[in-house]
Amino acid sequence: MSSTAGQVIKCKAAVVWEAGKPLVIEEVEVAPPQKMEVRLKILFTSLCHTDVYFWEGKDCGERRRGVTELVQSDHVLPVFKGECGDRAHCKSEESNMCSLLEDQHDRGVMINDEKPRFSIKGKPIYHFVGTSTFSEYTVVHAGCVAKINPLAPLDKVCVLSCGISTGLGATLNVAKPKKGSSVAIFGLGTIGLAEPLFGASRVIGVDLNPSRFEEAKRFGVTEFVNPKDHNKKVQEVIVEMTDGGVDRSVECTGNVDAMISAFECVHDGWGVAVLVGVPHKDAIFKTPPMNFLNERTLKGTFFGNYKPRSHLPSVVEMYMNKELEVEKFITHEVSFL
């Protein structure tokens, strides 16, 4: 990397030329980083369902001036959530938002000059959610890079950059179920199954795919509800099962109807529903206002309320200390080229 510092690097990248079209392996040119940017060598990456959502249209590095926390040879995780460290959200203990780096999903270019760092024969190739890890080299804002334990196996902890951390934080940081409580999880994918359920007495998994139920038992789910098996709303089914509703629910699908069900299935007086899935931009959430007046709480979270630079290294340490399993979430390993 040192021999290419300040120079354009040519490498392979998987490029989507049109929404929903197959990925194509192309040779791209990766420009050197500018102020507060780093260029990373991607050794391993992972695929999240949110990646597929945007695709469908619905680690050593080179640093640049202003970057003081990172040096070449650091092991890092690039994250779609940013933490510049200077704005009000970054300084707040109650939020993991960052007003400078919050619109990564739509930007496609770097903040400094509103241009991408990728190109093919002079044609600009745009960035994806601020990370673009389907490239052998990428350029990201330094606020989207978490420096981690160099002993952590990168082929395992790369999955902590999105789904697992999101599910983990949604419970530990947002829902915060008490020991002996009941929990409903809507969507039994990686995020849903990453919910830490220590101490919960009942864990109800809700999914339209019954083939997921058997596997979900390994993750602590005790009961299952398939909405297609009932002629009433799934929230009504859960309320009847639990004598008034669950203590906590976590919605992990991004389907607005599932979001409404997750909120309406929690118990009045103390029930808390947490929305994790990413809905369609035009989706509208509708529920009777009395659900709020009856002391139900609705919360939302991106990336489990983890600040990437401040908190993600500690999540990696949870794995290193055998407090968190990630291997069971890895089903396939595929060569990039």
C-alpha positions as semicolon CSV with decimal commas, in nm:
position;residue;x (nm);y (nm);z (nm)
1;M;0,000;0,000;0,000
2;S;0,280;0,247;0,083
3;S;0,415;0,224;-0,274
4;T;0,078;0,339;-0,409
5;A;0,015;0,619;-0,159
6;G;-0,119;0,923;-0,341
7;Q;-0,162;0,728;-0,664
8;V;-0,457;0,574;-0,842
9;I;-0,496;0,200;-0,775
10;K;-0,643;-0,033;-1,035
11;C;-0,831;-0,332;-0,893
12;K;-1,133;-0,556;-0,940
13;A;-1,479;-0,456;-0,816
14;A;-1,831;-0,591;-0,848
15;V;-2,034;-0,322;-1,023
16;V;-2,411;-0,290;-1,068
17;W;-2,485;-0,093;-1,382
18;E;-2,861;-0,091;-1,333
19;A;-3,098;-0,168;-1,045
20;G;-3,179;-0,538;-1,029
21;K;-2,918;-0,634;-1,288
22;P;-2,644;-0,889;-1,204
23;L;-2,317;-0,778;-1,050
24;V;-2,035;-0,755;-1,307
25;I;-1,668;-0,788;-1,217
26;E;-1,491;-0,485;-1,363
27;E;-1,146;-0,330;-1,338
28;V;-1,191;0,002;-1,163
29;E;-0,961;0,289;-1,081
30;V;-0,963;0,393;-0,715
31;A;-0,840;0,746;-0,657
32;P;-0,632;0,834;-0,349
33;P;-0,816;0,964;-0,042
34;Q;-0,870;1,332;0,027
35;K;-0,906;1,517;0,360
36;M;-1,068;1,302;0,633
37;E;-1,079;0,999;0,401
38;V;-0,902;0,664;0,408
39;R;-0,835;0,411;0,136
40;L;-0,880;0,054;0,255
41;K;-0,780;-0,285;0,124
42;I;-1,081;-0,512;0,159
43;L;-0,985;-0,862;0,268
44;F;-1,330;-0,993;0,363
45;T;-1,681;-0,855;0,340
46;S;-2,033;-0,978;0,411
47;L;-2,372;-0,946;0,250
48;C;-2,671;-0,800;0,434
49;H;-3,034;-0,815;0,319
50;T;-3,028;-0,433;0,310
51;D;-2,762;-0,460;0,038
52;V;-3,006;-0,665;-0,167
53;Y;-3,281;-0,414;-0,092
54;F;-3,085;-0,127;-0,246
55;W;-2,952;-0,343;-0,530
56;E;-3,308;-0,426;-0,627
57;G;-3,387;-0,054;-0,647
58;K;-3,661;-0,051;-0,390
59;D;-0,784;-0,416;0,605
60;C;-0,500;-0,204;0,589
61;G;-0,540;0,149;0,465
62;E;-0,403;0,474;0,331
63;R;-0,502;0,781;0,529
64;R;-0,520;1,147;0,430
65;R;-0,464;1,474;0,620
66;G;-0,696;1,522;0,914
67;V;-0,702;1,151;1,000
68;T;-0,514;1,096;1,325
69;E;-0,669;0,781;1,475
70;L;-0,564;0,539;1,199
71;V;-0,231;0,426;1,061
72;Q;-0,133;0,194;0,780
73;S;-0,170;-0,175;0,880
74;D;-0,459;-0,107;1,120
75;H;-0,738;-0,364;1,103
76;V;-1,070;-0,189;1,059
77;L;-1,437;-0,244;0,986
78;P;-1,603;0,003;0,746
79;V;-1,959;0,082;0,854
80;F;-2,249;0,246;0,672
81;K;-2,321;0,453;0,984
82;G;-2,086;0,744;1,041
83;E;-1,945;0,909;1,351
84;C;-1,758;1,230;1,276
85;G;-1,722;1,301;1,648
86;D;-1,795;1,674;1,620
87;R;-2,171;1,715;1,565
88;A;-2,440;1,723;1,834
89;H;-2,558;1,367;1,769
90;C;-2,206;1,230;1,795
91;K;-2,159;1,399;2,131
92;S;-2,493;1,273;2,262
93;E;-2,506;0,950;2,463
94;E;-2,863;0,894;2,345
95;S;-2,806;0,872;1,971
96;N;-2,577;0,710;1,716
97;M;-2,677;0,945;1,436
98;C;-2,435;1,185;1,269
99;S;-2,571;1,485;1,081
100;L;-2,256;1,502;0,867
101;L;-2,256;1,138;0,755
102;E;-2,622;1,040;0,789
103;D;-2,729;1,039;0,422
104;Q;-2,479;0,776;0,303
105;H;-2,755;0,569;0,140
106;D;-2,830;0,829;-0,125
107;R;-2,507;1,025;-0,164
108;G;-2,293;0,804;-0,390
109;V;-2,008;1,057;-0,375
110;M;-1,760;1,182;-0,117
111;I;-1,835;1,486;0,098
112;N;-1,519;1,683;0,016
113;D;-1,582;1,744;-0,352
114;E;-1,914;1,570;-0,429
115;K;-1,728;1,328;-0,656
116;P;-1,675;0,949;-0,639
117;R;-1,330;0,797;-0,594
118;F;-1,412;0,513;-0,836
119;S;-1,399;0,529;-1,213
120;I;-1,367;0,309;-1,520
121;K;-1,171;0,468;-1,805
122;G;-1,273;0,810;-1,678
123;K;-1,640;0,722;-1,628
124;P;-1,750;0,780;-1,265
125;I;-1,863;0,478;-1,064
126;Y;-2,067;0,573;-0,759
127;H;-2,023;0,460;-0,400
128;F;-2,265;0,235;-0,211
129;V;-2,383;0,332;0,140
130;G;-2,053;0,501;0,211
131;T;-1,847;0,180;0,214
132;S;-1,841;0,005;-0,129
133;T;-1,683;-0,312;0,007
134;F;-1,743;-0,518;-0,308
135;S;-1,415;-0,377;-0,434
136;E;-1,060;-0,490;-0,360
137;Y;-0,986;-0,131;-0,255
138;T;-1,230;0,136;-0,141
139;V;-1,227;0,492;-0,011
140;V;-1,445;0,590;0,285
141;H;-1,481;0,881;0,522
142;A;-1,270;0,826;0,834
143;G;-1,585;0,864;1,043
144;C;-1,713;0,538;0,895
145;V;-1,413;0,329;0,998
146;A;-1,389;0,141;1,329
147;K;-1,041;0,037;1,438
148;I;-1,054;-0,311;1,591
149;N;-0,839;-0,568;1,767
150;P;-0,574;-0,683;1,514
151;L;-0,604;-1,038;1,649
152;A;-0,971;-1,065;1,553
153;P;-1,023;-1,297;1,252
154;L;-1,140;-1,068;0,974
155;D;-1,324;-1,346;0,792
156;K;-1,553;-1,374;1,095
157;V;-1,587;-1,024;1,242
158;C;-1,664;-0,869;0,902
159;V;-2,026;-0,972;0,964
160;L;-2,039;-0,733;1,260
161;S;-2,044;-0,431;1,030
162;C;-2,421;-0,458;0,988
163;G;-2,674;-0,731;1,064
164;I;-2,550;-0,901;1,380
165;S;-2,457;-0,575;1,552
166;T;-2,790;-0,428;1,451
167;G;-2,984;-0,713;1,611
168;L;-2,761;-0,721;1,916
169;G;-2,790;-0,349;1,979
170;A;-3,162;-0,334;1,908
171;T;-3,214;-0,550;2,215
172;L;-2,928;-0,449;2,445
173;N;-2,941;-0,076;2,373
174;V;-3,302;-0,009;2,279
175;A;-3,557;-0,276;2,377
176;K;-3,379;-0,374;2,701
177;P;-3,604;-0,668;2,801
178;K;-3,605;-0,763;3,168
179;K;-3,534;-1,110;3,298
180;G;-3,837;-1,334;3,265
181;S;-4,000;-1,112;3,003
182;S;-4,172;-1,213;2,680
183;V;-4,037;-1,107;2,341
184;A;-4,176;-1,128;1,987
185;I;-3,934;-1,116;1,694
186;F;-4,074;-1,033;1,351
187;G;-3,846;-1,177;1,083
188;L;-3,613;-1,468;1,157
189;G;-3,320;-1,366;0,942
190;T;-2,976;-1,269;1,069
191;I;-3,091;-0,951;1,244
192;G;-3,384;-1,121;1,414
193;L;-3,180;-1,420;1,526
194;A;-2,902;-1,195;1,653
195;E;-3,128;-1,059;1,925
196;P;-2,968;-1,154;2,261
197;L;-3,244;-1,328;2,452
198;F;-3,070;-1,399;2,780
199;G;-3,331;-1,428;3,052
200;A;-3,643;-1,401;2,837
201;S;-3,901;-1,659;2,937
202;R;-4,094;-1,662;2,608
203;V;-3,953;-1,582;2,266
204;I;-4,211;-1,583;1,987
205;G;-4,073;-1,589;1,634
206;V;-4,295;-1,449;1,358
207;D;-4,214;-1,535;0,998
208;L;-4,392;-1,625;0,674
209;N;-4,135;-1,897;0,602
210;P;-4,191;-2,201;0,828
211;S;-3,861;-2,357;0,717
212;R;-3,687;-2,105;0,942
213;F;-3,857;-2,225;1,257
214;E;-3,643;-2,532;1,325
215;E;-3,320;-2,339;1,279
216;A;-3,447;-2,057;1,499
217;K;-3,472;-2,295;1,796
218;R;-3,091;-2,302;1,804
219;F;-3,098;-1,928;1,863
220;G;-3,337;-1,940;2,157
221;V;-3,677;-1,896;1,992
222;T;-3,934;-2,098;2,186
223;E;-4,262;-2,048;1,993
224;F;-4,354;-1,967;1,636
225;V;-4,634;-1,789;1,455
226;N;-4,686;-1,793;1,080
227;P;-4,932;-1,514;0,993
228;K;-5,055;-1,718;0,695
229;D;-5,187;-1,984;0,934
230;H;-5,443;-1,749;1,092
231;N;-5,754;-1,568;0,975
232;K;-5,695;-1,275;1,207
233;K;-5,419;-1,019;1,242
234;V;-5,098;-1,163;1,382
235;Q;-5,093;-0,902;1,659
236;E;-5,430;-1,032;1,776
237;V;-5,293;-1,386;1,778
238;I;-4,994;-1,281;1,991
239;V;-5,207;-1,078;2,233
240;E;-5,427;-1,386;2,290
241;M;-5,124;-1,613;2,333
242;T;-4,968;-1,387;2,594
243;D;-5,272;-1,265;2,789
244;G;-5,250;-0,906;2,678
245;G;-4,934;-0,880;2,470
246;V;-4,559;-0,928;2,489
247;D;-4,329;-0,710;2,696
248;R;-4,101;-0,633;2,403
249;S;-4,113;-0,679;2,026
250;V;-3,848;-0,624;1,760
251;E;-3,941;-0,585;1,393
252;C;-3,666;-0,690;1,150
253;T;-3,834;-0,717;0,808
254;G;-3,890;-0,362;0,688
255;N;-4,249;-0,448;0,597
256;V;-4,474;-0,169;0,727
257;D;-4,758;-0,411;0,809
258;A;-4,517;-0,615;1,022
259;M;-4,409;-0,291;1,190
260;I;-4,766;-0,210;1,282
261;S;-4,819;-0,564;1,408
262;A;-4,504;-0,545;1,619
263;F;-4,628;-0,229;1,786
264;E;-4,985;-0,345;1,838
265;C;-4,879;-0,679;1,991
266;V;-4,696;-0,528;2,292
267;H;-4,866;-0,506;2,629
268;D;-5,028;-0,179;2,732
269;G;-4,871;-0,004;3,029
270;W;-4,511;-0,113;2,963
271;G;-4,477;-0,272;2,622
272;V;-4,196;-0,149;2,395
273;A;-4,173;-0,214;2,021
274;V;-3,847;-0,149;1,834
275;L;-3,841;-0,101;1,456
276;V;-3,520;-0,220;1,291
277;G;-3,611;-0,309;0,933
278;V;-3,584;-0,049;0,656
279;P;-3,926;0,021;0,498
280;H;-4,003;0,149;0,151
281;K;-3,951;0,525;0,144
282;D;-4,320;0,584;0,069
283;A;-4,454;0,350;0,339
284;I;-4,695;0,499;0,594
285;F;-4,724;0,372;0,951
286;K;-5,083;0,387;1,079
287;T;-5,213;0,290;1,423
288;P;-5,487;0,427;1,652
289;P;-5,351;0,703;1,882
290;M;-5,499;0,520;2,182
291;N;-5,220;0,267;2,146
292;F;-4,982;0,540;2,257
293;L;-5,214;0,682;2,521
294;N;-5,239;0,332;2,670
295;E;-4,866;0,356;2,745
296;R;-4,717;0,152;2,469
297;T;-4,380;0,276;2,343
298;L;-4,256;0,275;1,983
299;K;-3,887;0,317;1,909
300;G;-3,669;0,298;1,599
301;T;-3,301;0,229;1,553
302;F;-3,031;0,212;1,288
303;F;-2,736;-0,017;1,359
304;G;-2,868;-0,097;1,706
305;N;-2,780;0,250;1,839
306;Y;-2,411;0,161;1,821
307;K;-2,174;0,445;1,735
308;P;-1,937;0,275;1,488
309;R;-1,604;0,415;1,604
310;S;-1,686;0,431;1,975
311;H;-1,883;0,109;2,022
312;L;-1,810;-0,143;1,746
313;P;-1,462;-0,230;1,881
314;S;-1,628;-0,347;2,204
315;V;-1,867;-0,568;2,005
316;V;-1,562;-0,729;1,842
317;E;-1,422;-0,784;2,192
318;M;-1,744;-0,960;2,290
319;Y;-1,669;-1,207;2,013
320;M;-1,304;-1,239;2,114
321;N;-1,412;-1,311;2,474
322;K;-1,657;-1,580;2,352
323;E;-1,955;-1,376;2,471
324;L;-2,092;-1,353;2,118
325;E;-2,110;-1,617;1,847
326;V;-2,078;-1,513;1,486
327;E;-1,984;-1,842;1,318
328;K;-2,339;-1,971;1,337
329;F;-2,454;-1,682;1,119
330;I;-2,207;-1,762;0,841
331;T;-2,367;-2,004;0,594
332;H;-2,146;-1,959;0,286
333;E;-1,797;-1,842;0,199
334;V;-1,756;-1,731;-0,162
335;S;-1,444;-1,620;-0,347
336;F;-1,471;-1,269;-0,488
337;L;-1,315;-1,350;-0,823
